[in-house]
Amino acid sequence: MHIIITTQNFVVGIFAELVDAQHYLTLKPPEIESFVHTINPDLIYPFYLLEIGDNSFLGFQTDGEARAQGIGLIIYTIYEDYRPKPPWTDSMGNLDHKHLKNMED
């Protein structure tokens, strides 16, 4: 998996294939070149992407692993490649997600 994140800590792309991530990276505006990095967790679809309170992200394969990490997070369920519309924007709210305030939610 190839997840593209900005230094403002929002995801701007998720791709199963490296070639798709590389192509998407060629489309980024030059002014954000130094504000983008890619992580490559060993995941397959579907998976959960967790946004922790400080806008850090973790990827997990199972809900049990996600719940073991604590409280106060947003859990995104990622089913397929993600390209925000418009490109290179924070459109994560369009993904399937749930806000968890405590593990009873």
N, CA, C and O atoms as a DFTB+ gen file, in Angstrom:
420 C
 N C O
     1  1       0.853      -1.169       0.000
     2  2       0.000       0.000       0.000
     3  2       0.900       1.234       0.000
     4  3       1.988       1.215       0.576
     5  1       0.442       2.304      -0.647
     6  2       1.211       3.539      -0.751
     7  2       0.277       4.682      -0.357
     8  3      -0.680       4.997      -1.065
     9  1       0.574       5.294       0.785
    10  2      -0.271       6.356       1.327
    11  2       0.522       7.651       1.283
    12  3       1.612       7.741       1.848
    13  1      -0.029       8.654       0.609
    14  2       0.635       9.944       0.457
    15  2       0.027      10.918       1.459
    16  3      -1.187      11.118       1.488
    17  1       0.880      11.518       2.276
    18  2       0.460      12.393       3.373
    19  2       1.197      13.716       3.248
    20  3       2.360      13.746       2.844
    21  1       0.528      14.808       3.593
    22  2       1.190      16.110       3.623
    23  2       1.747      16.368       5.018
    24  3       1.381      15.685       5.975
    25  1       2.630      17.354       5.130
    26  2       3.157      17.707       6.447
    27  2       2.089      18.359       7.313
    28  3       2.282      18.498       8.521
    29  1       0.965      18.762       6.724
    30  2      -0.189      19.231       7.505
    31  2      -0.982      18.042       8.018
    32  3      -2.023      18.210       8.652
    33  1      -0.491      16.842       7.743
    34  2      -1.057      15.575       8.224
    35  2      -2.473      15.308       7.742
    36  3      -3.366      15.010       8.535
    37  1      -2.668      15.417       6.446
    38  2      -3.878      14.848       5.867
    39  2      -3.474      14.012       4.663
    40  3      -2.492      14.301       3.980
    41  1      -4.246      12.982       4.426
    42  2      -3.954      12.039       3.357
    43  2      -4.441      12.620       2.038
    44  3      -5.588      13.052       1.919
    45  1      -3.551      12.626       1.046
    46  2      -3.920      13.138      -0.272
    47  2      -3.946      12.046      -1.332
    48  3      -4.179      12.330      -2.507
    49  1      -3.710      10.808      -0.935
    50  2      -3.807       9.709      -1.880
    51  2      -3.495       8.378      -1.224
    52  3      -2.610       8.282      -0.374
    53  1      -4.231       7.351      -1.626
    54  2      -3.992       5.983      -1.180
    55  2      -4.036       5.107      -2.429
    56  3      -4.995       5.152      -3.200
    57  1      -2.983       4.308      -2.617
    58  2      -2.872       3.507      -3.831
    59  2      -2.340       2.115      -3.508
    60  3      -1.386       1.971      -2.744
    61  1      -2.949       1.108      -4.082
    62  2      -2.471      -0.263      -3.923
    63  2      -1.207      -0.484      -4.748
    64  3      -0.313      -1.221      -4.332
    65  1      -1.133       0.146      -5.906
    66  2      -0.022      -0.069      -6.827
    67  2       0.950       1.110      -6.819
    68  3       0.539       2.269      -6.857
    69  1       2.230       0.798      -6.770
    70  2       3.276       1.819      -6.757
    71  2       3.201       2.715      -7.981
    72  3       3.370       3.929      -7.865
    73  1       2.952       2.143      -9.152
    74  2       2.903       2.930     -10.380
    75  2       1.807       4.004     -10.304
    76  3       1.994       5.111     -10.808
    77  1       0.672       3.683      -9.681
    78  2      -0.409       4.665      -9.540
    79  2      -0.005       5.790      -8.586
    80  3      -0.297       6.958      -8.840
    81  1       0.661       5.439      -7.499
    82  2       1.133       6.460      -6.547
    83  2       2.173       7.351      -7.211
    84  3       2.142       8.570      -7.045
    85  1       3.093       6.754      -7.962
    86  2       4.120       7.538      -8.638
    87  2       3.508       8.498      -9.652
    88  3       3.934       9.648      -9.758
    89  1       2.514       8.031     -10.393
    90  2       1.839       8.907     -11.358
    91  2       1.150      10.066     -10.644
    92  3       1.263      11.217     -11.065
    93  1       0.441       9.759      -9.569
    94  2      -0.254      10.812      -8.822
    95  2       0.738      11.838      -8.294
    96  3       0.450      13.035      -8.300
    97  1       1.904      11.384      -7.837
    98  2       2.926      12.306      -7.324
    99  2       3.428      13.260      -8.401
   100  3       3.827      14.382      -8.089
   101  1       3.416      12.836      -9.662
   102  2       3.863      13.730     -10.743
   103  2       2.876      14.870     -10.974
   104  3       3.223      15.867     -11.608
   105  1       1.655      14.736     -10.471
   106  2       0.615      15.745     -10.682
   107  2       0.564      16.801      -9.585
   108  3      -0.228      17.740      -9.668
   109  1       1.404      16.658      -8.554
   110  2       1.314      17.598      -7.426
   111  2       1.842      18.968      -7.827
   112  3       2.787      19.077      -8.608
   113  1       1.220      20.018      -7.279
   114  2       1.690      21.372      -7.555
   115  2       3.113      21.556      -7.029
   116  3       3.427      21.064      -5.945
   117  1       3.976      22.245      -7.763
   118  2       5.374      22.414      -7.344
   119  2       5.532      23.065      -5.966
   120  3       6.487      22.778      -5.245
   121  1       4.602      23.930      -5.612
   122  2       4.725      24.640      -4.329
   123  2       4.548      23.741      -3.106
   124  3       4.854      24.157      -1.989
   125  1       4.063      22.529      -3.298
   126  2       3.916      21.636      -2.143
   127  2       4.930      20.491      -2.164
   128  3       4.823      19.558      -1.368
   129  1       5.906      20.554      -3.062
   130  2       6.903      19.492      -3.213
   131  2       7.515      19.065      -1.885
   132  3       7.633      17.869      -1.616
   133  1       7.902      20.020      -1.057
   134  2       8.591      19.689       0.198
   135  2       7.624      19.358       1.331
   136  3       8.064      19.086       2.448
   137  1       6.331      19.374       1.071
   138  2       5.332      19.134       2.115
   139  2       4.646      17.776       1.993
   140  3       3.618      17.548       2.632
   141  1       5.194      16.878       1.188
   142  2       4.547      15.600       0.912
   143  2       5.518      14.459       1.187
   144  3       6.693      14.531       0.827
   145  1       5.020      13.409       1.827
   146  2       5.814      12.190       1.990
   147  2       4.893      10.977       1.813
   148  3       3.670      11.081       1.907
   149  1       5.511       9.844       1.559
   150  2       4.763       8.602       1.321
   151  2       5.152       7.569       2.366
   152  3       6.327       7.410       2.695
   153  1       4.139       6.865       2.885
   154  2       4.398       5.724       3.750
   155  2       3.918       4.473       3.023
   156  3       3.013       4.539       2.192
   157  1       4.521       3.347       3.336
   158  2       4.223       2.119       2.607
   159  2       3.958       0.965       3.574
   160  3       4.758       0.034       3.668
   161  1       2.825       1.028       4.297
   162  2       2.506      -0.075       5.209
   163  2       2.132      -1.339       4.431
   164  3       1.676      -1.269       3.290
   165  1       2.328      -2.464       5.054
   166  2       2.007      -3.756       4.450
   167  2       0.531      -4.065       4.710
   168  3       0.197      -4.798       5.641
   169  1      -0.344      -3.500       3.880
   170  2      -1.790      -3.648       4.037
   171  2      -2.416      -4.011       2.702
   172  3      -1.839      -3.760       1.645
   173  1      -3.606      -4.604       2.760
   174  2      -4.424      -4.840       1.571
   175  2      -5.834      -4.320       1.877
   176  3      -6.207      -4.173       3.041
   177  1      -6.605      -4.048       0.834
   178  2      -7.985      -3.601       1.023
   179  2      -8.850      -4.749       1.492
   180  3      -8.618      -5.890       1.093
   181  1      -9.839      -4.484       2.324
   182  2     -10.059      -3.243       3.064
   183  2      -9.140      -3.175       4.285
   184  3      -8.689      -4.198       4.800
   185  1      -8.873      -1.937       4.740
   186  2      -8.115      -1.740       5.955
   187  2      -8.633      -0.495       6.660
   188  3      -9.400       0.284       6.093
   189  1      -8.209      -0.321       7.889
   190  2      -8.595       0.838       8.687
   191  2      -7.430       1.794       8.775
   192  3      -6.286       1.384       8.972
   193  1      -7.729       3.071       8.627
   194  2      -6.741       4.121       8.809
   195  2      -7.207       4.942       9.995
   196  3      -8.322       5.465       9.990
   197  1      -6.373       5.059      11.002
   198  2      -6.744       5.778      12.217
   199  2      -6.104       7.148      12.245
   200  3      -4.907       7.289      11.990
   201  1      -6.898       8.154      12.553
   202  2      -6.385       9.494      12.785
   203  2      -6.426       9.729      14.290
   204  3      -7.497       9.816      14.890
   205  1      -5.266       9.827      14.878
   206  2      -5.146      10.051      16.311
   207  2      -5.302      11.558      16.556
   208  3      -5.171      12.341      15.616
   209  1      -5.573      11.972      17.770
   210  2      -5.854      13.365      18.103
   211  2      -4.924      14.398      17.507
   212  3      -5.372      15.498      17.185
   213  1      -3.637      14.088      17.347
   214  2      -2.696      15.072      16.811
   215  2      -2.530      14.968      15.301
   216  3      -1.525      15.421      14.753
   217  1      -3.500      14.380      14.632
   218  2      -3.485      14.192      13.180
   219  2      -2.387      13.253      12.705
   220  3      -1.910      13.373      11.576
   221  1      -1.985      12.321      13.555
   222  2      -1.084      11.264      13.128
   223  2      -1.925      10.116      12.591
   224  3      -3.085       9.962      12.974
   225  1      -1.348       9.314      11.710
   226  2      -2.095       8.234      11.088
   227  2      -1.423       6.889      11.316
   228  3      -0.197       6.775      11.304
   229  1      -2.254       5.877      11.524
   230  2      -1.803       4.494      11.651
   231  2      -2.723       3.628      10.817
   232  3      -3.928       3.876      10.768
   233  1      -2.178       2.618      10.161
   234  2      -3.009       1.698       9.398
   235  2      -3.061       0.346      10.072
   236  3      -2.043      -0.156      10.550
   237  1      -4.251      -0.250      10.114
   238  2      -4.444      -1.547      10.736
   239  2      -5.322      -2.409       9.863
   240  3      -6.198      -1.910       9.157
   241  1      -5.085      -3.706       9.915
   242  2      -5.848      -4.635       9.110
   243  2      -7.166      -5.022       9.765
   244  3      -8.124      -5.334       9.058
   245  1      -7.247      -5.013      11.103
   246  2      -8.460      -5.468      11.776
   247  2      -8.972      -4.442      12.760
   248  3      -8.212      -3.629      13.285
   249  1     -10.272      -4.489      13.006
   250  2     -10.892      -3.600      13.971
   251  2     -10.344      -3.846      15.376
   252  3     -10.201      -2.904      16.156
   253  1     -10.039      -5.091      15.702
   254  2      -9.496      -5.410      17.025
   255  2      -8.174      -4.715      17.271
   256  3      -7.932      -4.215      18.370
   257  1      -7.309      -4.674      16.259
   258  2      -6.043      -3.955      16.393
   259  2      -6.294      -2.473      16.603
   260  3      -5.607      -1.836      17.402
   261  1      -7.263      -1.918      15.900
   262  2      -7.575      -0.497      16.025
   263  2      -8.053      -0.172      17.434
   264  3      -7.592       0.791      18.045
   265  1      -8.960      -0.961      17.937
   266  2      -9.512      -0.706      19.265
   267  2      -8.468      -0.849      20.365
   268  3      -8.585      -0.221      21.417
   269  1      -7.463      -1.660      20.132
   270  2      -6.418      -1.864      21.140
   271  2      -5.523      -0.639      21.309
   272  3      -4.747      -0.569      22.261
   273  1      -5.622       0.316      20.407
   274  2      -4.722       1.468      20.433
   275  2      -5.189       2.605      21.333
   276  3      -4.433       3.557      21.529
   277  1      -6.388       2.552      21.886
   278  2      -6.786       3.603      22.814
   279  2      -8.032       4.349      22.396
   280  3      -8.869       3.830      21.657
   281  1      -8.146       5.589      22.883
   282  2      -9.374       6.364      22.716
   283  2      -9.120       7.649      21.955
   284  3      -7.971       8.027      21.724
   285  1     -10.192       8.319      21.568
   286  2     -10.131       9.623      20.932
   287  2      -9.510       9.582      19.549
   288  3      -8.411      10.096      19.342
   289  1     -10.200       8.979      18.614
   290  2      -9.653       8.869      17.277
   291  2     -10.764       8.891      16.238
   292  3     -11.950       8.800      16.554
   293  1     -10.336       9.013      14.999
   294  2     -11.241       8.862      13.860
   295  2     -10.774       7.622      13.120
   296  3      -9.589       7.478      12.819
   297  1     -11.701       6.735      12.832
   298  2     -11.351       5.517      12.110
   299  2     -11.978       5.579      10.721
   300  3     -13.195       5.692      10.575
   301  1     -11.113       5.501       9.696
   302  2     -11.537       5.494       8.302
   303  2     -11.472       4.057       7.804
   304  3     -10.499       3.355       8.077
   305  1     -12.483       3.612       7.086
   306  2     -12.437       2.308       6.446
   307  2     -12.095       2.547       4.981
   308  3     -12.829       3.223       4.261
   309  1     -10.979       1.986       4.556
   310  2     -10.483       2.198       3.201
   311  2     -10.756       0.936       2.391
   312  3     -10.234      -0.138       2.689
   313  1     -11.584       1.088       1.364
   314  2     -11.989      -0.047       0.542
   315  2     -11.254      -0.128      -0.796
   316  3     -11.144      -1.198      -1.395
   317  1     -10.752       1.027      -1.252
   318  2     -10.143       1.091      -2.579
   319  2      -9.236       2.309      -2.660
   320  3      -9.157       3.099      -1.719
   321  1      -8.555       2.457      -3.787
   322  2      -7.690       3.618      -3.979
   323  2      -8.478       4.905      -3.729
   324  3      -9.676       4.988      -3.998
   325  1      -7.772       5.893      -3.209
   326  2      -8.399       7.174      -2.862
   327  2      -7.604       8.305      -3.506
   328  3      -6.392       8.426      -3.328
   329  1      -8.326       9.124      -4.256
   330  2      -7.795      10.356      -4.846
   331  2      -8.787      11.455      -4.499
   332  3      -9.917      11.433      -4.986
   333  1      -8.394      12.417      -3.668
   334  2      -9.356      13.453      -3.290
   335  2      -9.784      14.296      -4.491
   336  3      -9.050      14.449      -5.467
   337  1     -10.980      14.827      -4.386
   338  2     -11.510      15.722      -5.420
   339  2     -11.906      17.033      -4.760
   340  3     -12.783      17.040      -3.896
   341  1     -11.288      18.138      -5.140
   342  2     -10.212      18.249      -6.121
   343  2      -8.912      17.633      -5.609
   344  3      -8.726      17.480      -4.402
   345  1      -7.997      17.273      -6.545
   346  2      -6.740      16.640      -6.144
   347  2      -5.925      17.514      -5.195
   348  3      -5.988      18.743      -5.236
   349  1      -5.170      16.848      -4.351
   350  2      -4.218      17.493      -3.439
   351  2      -4.889      18.383      -2.415
   352  3      -4.310      19.384      -1.993
   353  1      -6.103      18.037      -2.007
   354  2      -6.822      18.786      -0.976
   355  2      -7.172      17.855       0.184
   356  3      -7.107      16.633       0.052
   357  1      -7.538      18.438       1.308
   358  2      -7.973      17.664       2.464
   359  2      -9.459      17.360       2.300
   360  3     -10.316      18.157       2.680
   361  1      -9.742      16.206       1.733
   362  2     -11.125      15.772       1.501
   363  2     -11.414      14.474       2.241
   364  3     -12.282      13.704       1.830
   365  1     -10.698      14.231       3.321
   366  2     -10.836      12.972       4.037
   367  2     -12.231      12.774       4.607
   368  3     -12.652      11.639       4.836
   369  1     -12.950      13.859       4.838
   370  2     -14.314      13.746       5.327
   371  2     -15.225      13.014       4.361
   372  3     -16.305      12.566       4.748
   373  1     -14.805      12.885       3.104
   374  2     -15.591      12.154       2.113
   375  2     -15.413      10.644       2.216
   376  3     -16.180       9.882       1.628
   377  1     -14.403      10.215       2.963
   378  2     -14.181       8.784       3.161
   379  2     -15.134       8.249       4.222
   380  3     -15.591       8.999       5.084
   381  1     -15.432       6.959       4.160
   382  2     -16.238       6.297       5.187
   383  2     -15.469       6.374       6.504
   384  3     -14.374       5.823       6.612
   385  1     -16.034       7.056       7.512
   386  2     -15.317       7.217       8.771
   387  2     -16.268       7.347       9.953
   388  3     -17.460       7.620       9.805
   389  1     -15.691       7.140      11.131
   390  2     -16.449       7.284      12.368
   391  2     -15.557       7.936      13.421
   392  3     -14.384       7.590      13.562
   393  1     -16.133       8.887      14.159
   394  2     -15.427       9.528      15.270
   395  2     -15.674       8.701      16.523
   396  3     -16.820       8.442      16.891
   397  1     -14.590       8.289      17.177
   398  2     -14.704       7.515      18.413
   399  2     -14.188       8.366      19.559
   400  3     -13.018       8.747      19.585
   401  1     -15.071       8.663      20.510
   402  2     -14.664       9.440      21.670
   403  2     -14.164       8.534      22.775
   404  3     -13.298       8.923      23.558
   405  1     -14.701       7.332      22.844
   406  2     -14.215       6.321      23.788
   407  2     -14.525       4.965      23.191
   408  3     -15.241       4.879      22.194
   409  1     -14.017       3.943      23.760
   410  2     -14.137       2.633      23.153
   411  2     -15.528       2.028      23.299
   412  3     -15.754       0.896      22.871
   413  1     -16.475       2.775      23.904
   414  2     -17.853       2.313      24.003
   415  2     -18.663       2.731      22.787
   416  3     -19.757       2.208      22.575
   417  1     -18.145       3.683      21.963
   418  2     -18.884       4.171      20.781
   419  2     -19.104       3.068      19.776
   420  3     -19.706       3.298      18.728
